[in-house]
């Protein structure tokens, strides 16, 4: 995914970005740690869904997304093994922006690019688990909280405020 903005750009993620992804994740998602192996596997399985945002030559954000199965968000820090042959959702694993990147338009730009990419794959929706009180941000893009009783325990593995959110395409 390539998206040009006045103050930076989104570009495809590469394996050399792992240290930057980990550093951003450690700052933004300290309560939701994941091993580098998780980031690298997502990149290997679906590189077209992984992107980095750069400002003045520095990494300021990342996005990790991929086709998946509706109502089955992957657990934290778990390898997927493979992308399903018949996906039923496009899953946003993570979009993380450093505090100094927020307000730059980078978040909105990548969400719009991800939604467009998801629509092109032919799946009926985009889904995610909202954490860090990010529900209002996702709502701006048409995501709605969906109460799936079978997900209650998995959502608690994130925290009590985690919400499963879906946007129909």
Order of alpha helices (4+ residues) and beta strands (2+ residues): beta-beta-alpha-alpha-beta-beta-beta-alpha-beta-alpha-beta-alpha-beta
